[in-house]
Amino acid sequence: MKTTVVDLLKNRRSIYALGKNVTASQEEIASLVKSVVREAPTAFNGQTTRAIILFGDKHDQLWDIVVKRLKSEVPTEAAYESTKAKIASFKAGFGTIMYFTDEDIVRNEEQQFELYADNFADWAEQAQGNAQLAVWTALAENGIGASLQHYNPIIDELVHDAFDIPSNWRLRAQMPFGSIEAAAGEKEYMDDESRFRVLK
């Protein structure tokens, strides 16, 4: 069987050493992200995922918000210095994608399809996973490293105010990306016997 998709997925790793040495233009990256999110599947074709792509000063602004907000969350000054270094590694990248769920769409689906109402919030989260993995893999295919971060919900209000985000968009993840300045470490896999069953 063909294994091109498997090879692409293996190429997708969490890259934390990011840089700005990206040959693709901002426009090319934005176009790629839009295309991939557009094609990622959603339950009932609800298209609940939203993305904001940050470059330049806007990218820096996000990570400045995060590091400032974390000051009150970290217990010691030494821990905060470590936190600042981690956030600086994200800021060192070329850009960031913020992923949101349009909760108005979720609520409309719940009302329109009452039989499945309890499922639409879960399905919106699954749609997030679909979009995030697809974008991450597409970036990796183009030699661009990325990782997935979750500083929501503590930054939600600050982010909404800073970037004029609609109130019905709920922040789900942040994906800093850029040139790969250091490769990811070896990936470990659990035993297949603990993970899979094939029944015939």
DAVENQUI-V838410 format. One record per residue. N is the residue number from 1. PHI is phi in whole degrees, -180 to 180 (* if undefined). OMEGA is omega in whole degrees, -180 to 180 (none if undefined). D_LAST is the distance of its C-alpha to the last C-alpha in Angstrom with 2 decimals. Layout:
# DAVENQUI-V838410
n->(N & N)
phi->(PHI & PHI)
omega->(OMEGA & OMEGA)
d_last->(D_LAST & D_LAST)
This chain:
# DAVENQUI-V838410
n->(1 & 2 & 3 & 4 & 5 & 6 & 7 & 8 & 9 & 10 & 11 & 12 & 13 & 14 & 15 & 16 & 17 & 18 & 19 & 20 & 21 & 22 & 23 & 24 & 25 & 26 & 27 & 28 & 29 & 30 & 31 & 32 & 33 & 34 & 35 & 36 & 37 & 38 & 39 & 40 & 41 & 42 & 43 & 44 & 45 & 46 & 47 & 48 & 49 & 50 & 51 & 52 & 53 & 54 & 55 & 56 & 57 & 58 & 59 & 60 & 61 & 62 & 63 & 64 & 65 & 66 & 67 & 68 & 69 & 70 & 71 & 72 & 73 & 74 & 75 & 76 & 77 & 78 & 79 & 80 & 81 & 82 & 83 & 84 & 85 & 86 & 87 & 88 & 89 & 90 & 91 & 92 & 93 & 94 & 95 & 96 & 97 & 98 & 99 & 100 & 101 & 102 & 103 & 104 & 105 & 106 & 107 & 108 & 109 & 110 & 111 & 112 & 113 & 114 & 115 & 116 & 117 & 118 & 119 & 120 & 121 & 122 & 123 & 124 & 125 & 126 & 127 & 128 & 129 & 130 & 131 & 132 & 133 & 134 & 135 & 136 & 137 & 138 & 139 & 140 & 141 & 142 & 143 & 144 & 145 & 146 & 147 & 148 & 149 & 150 & 151 & 152 & 153 & 154 & 155 & 156 & 157 & 158 & 159 & 160 & 161 & 162 & 163 & 164 & 165 & 166 & 167 & 168 & 169 & 170 & 171 & 172 & 173 & 174 & 175 & 176 & 177 & 178 & 179 & 180 & 181 & 182 & 183 & 184 & 185 & 186 & 187 & 188 & 189 & 190 & 191 & 192 & 193 & 194 & 195 & 196 & 197 & 198 & 199 & 200)
phi->(* & -69 & -127 & -57 & -64 & -61 & -62 & -65 & -66 & -64 & -75 & -83 & -134 & -80 & -106 & -104 & -93 & -104 & -139 & -104 & -85 & -106 & -83 & -69 & -81 & -59 & -64 & -66 & -66 & -60 & -64 & -63 & -61 & -59 & -64 & -68 & -62 & -60 & -90 & -68 & -72 & -135 & -60 & 58 & 52 & -69 & 52 & -84 & -83 & -123 & -138 & -119 & -105 & -108 & -130 & 56 & -61 & -69 & -61 & -61 & -59 & -59 & -74 & -66 & -62 & -62 & -66 & -68 & -67 & -72 & -55 & -84 & -100 & -90 & -71 & -132 & -65 & -64 & -65 & -68 & -62 & -65 & -62 & -61 & -65 & -64 & -65 & -61 & -68 & -75 & -64 & -68 & -74 & -87 & -174 & -143 & -106 & -100 & -105 & -131 & -110 & -80 & -72 & -63 & -64 & -60 & -64 & -62 & -64 & -60 & -76 & -76 & -124 & -60 & -60 & -109 & -54 & -70 & -99 & -67 & -65 & -64 & -65 & -65 & -67 & -62 & -62 & -59 & -60 & -59 & -67 & -65 & -64 & -64 & -65 & -57 & -68 & -66 & -63 & -61 & -60 & -98 & 76 & -108 & -85 & -158 & -144 & -116 & -120 & -137 & -95 & -76 & -93 & -68 & -103 & -55 & -64 & -64 & -66 & -60 & -70 & -67 & -114 & 53 & -92 & -55 & -65 & -86 & -92 & -101 & -68 & -118 & -168 & -128 & -123 & -71 & -143 & 173 & -69 & -89 & -90 & -154 & -72 & -71 & -74 & -65 & -92 & -102 & -123 & -73 & -63 & -59 & -63 & -86 & -116 & -128 & -135 & -117 & -108 & -130)
omega->(178 & -177 & -179 & -179 & 179 & 179 & 178 & 180 & 177 & -179 & -180 & -180 & 174 & -180 & -177 & 177 & -176 & 176 & -178 & -177 & -178 & -177 & 178 & 179 & 175 & -179 & -180 & 179 & 179 & 179 & 178 & -179 & 179 & -178 & -178 & 179 & 179 & -176 & -179 & -175 & 174 & 180 & 180 & -175 & -177 & 178 & -175 & -176 & 175 & 179 & 172 & -176 & -176 & 174 & 171 & -177 & -179 & 174 & 179 & -178 & 179 & -175 & 171 & 177 & -178 & -175 & 178 & -179 & -178 & 180 & -178 & -178 & -174 & -169 & -176 & 179 & 179 & 178 & -180 & 177 & 177 & 178 & 180 & 179 & 179 & 180 & 178 & 179 & 176 & -180 & 180 & -179 & -176 & -178 & 178 & 172 & 172 & -179 & -179 & 168 & 176 & -175 & 174 & 179 & 180 & -180 & 177 & 178 & 179 & -180 & -176 & -177 & -173 & -179 & -177 & -170 & -177 & -174 & -168 & 177 & 177 & -179 & 176 & 176 & 176 & 177 & 176 & 179 & 178 & -177 & -177 & 179 & -178 & 179 & -180 & -179 & 179 & 176 & -180 & 178 & -180 & 176 & -179 & -180 & 180 & 170 & -179 & -177 & -177 & 176 & 168 & 8 & -172 & 179 & -171 & -175 & 180 & 180 & 179 & -180 & -175 & -173 & 176 & -176 & 178 & -176 & -179 & 175 & -179 & -178 & -178 & -178 & 175 & -178 & 173 & -179 & 179 & 178 & -178 & -177 & 174 & -177 & 175 & 177 & 179 & 179 & 179 & -179 & 175 & -179 & 177 & -177 & 180 & -169 & -172 & 168 & 173 & -177 & -178 & none)
d_last->(19.91 & 22.90 & 23.34 & 26.64 & 25.43 & 24.07 & 27.48 & 29.29 & 27.47 & 28.30 & 31.87 & 32.07 & 33.52 & 35.84 & 39.27 & 42.14 & 44.93 & 45.74 & 48.75 & 50.45 & 50.28 & 48.13 & 49.04 & 47.42 & 49.76 & 49.34 & 49.05 & 46.26 & 44.24 & 44.87 & 43.83 & 40.56 & 39.74 & 40.63 & 38.50 & 35.41 & 35.78 & 36.42 & 33.11 & 30.96 & 28.89 & 30.05 & 28.86 & 30.68 & 32.35 & 34.63 & 35.73 & 36.58 & 36.89 & 40.40 & 41.58 & 45.02 & 45.65 & 48.53 & 50.67 & 53.99 & 55.97 & 53.34 & 50.71 & 53.28 & 54.19 & 50.70 & 50.54 & 54.15 & 53.14 & 50.25 & 52.37 & 55.22 & 53.03 & 51.39 & 54.87 & 54.94 & 51.44 & 51.84 & 53.61 & 55.80 & 57.61 & 55.82 & 52.43 & 53.68 & 54.75 & 51.23 & 49.89 & 52.42 & 51.31 & 47.68 & 48.74 & 51.06 & 48.14 & 46.61 & 50.01 & 50.46 & 47.80 & 48.46 & 47.15 & 44.88 & 42.51 & 42.60 & 39.66 & 40.31 & 38.68 & 40.86 & 40.87 & 42.80 & 39.84 & 37.53 & 40.05 & 40.50 & 36.78 & 36.77 & 39.66 & 38.43 & 34.93 & 35.63 & 32.32 & 30.67 & 33.78 & 32.33 & 29.78 & 32.06 & 33.38 & 29.90 & 29.00 & 32.27 & 31.31 & 28.02 & 30.21 & 32.38 & 29.57 & 28.61 & 32.26 & 33.07 & 30.27 & 31.02 & 34.75 & 34.34 & 32.28 & 34.81 & 37.67 & 36.14 & 35.68 & 39.44 & 40.35 & 41.03 & 39.95 & 39.10 & 37.94 & 37.05 & 39.52 & 39.87 & 43.51 & 43.06 & 44.20 & 47.33 & 48.43 & 47.49 & 50.99 & 52.68 & 50.34 & 50.78 & 54.54 & 54.76 & 52.74 & 53.56 & 49.98 & 49.40 & 49.08 & 45.83 & 44.08 & 42.37 & 42.08 & 38.60 & 38.90 & 41.16 & 40.18 & 43.02 & 42.77 & 44.96 & 45.45 & 43.52 & 46.25 & 44.01 & 40.40 & 37.73 & 36.90 & 33.89 & 30.69 & 28.68 & 24.94 & 23.23 & 20.64 & 17.13 & 15.98 & 18.05 & 16.93 & 13.28 & 9.86 & 6.70 & 3.81 & 0.00)
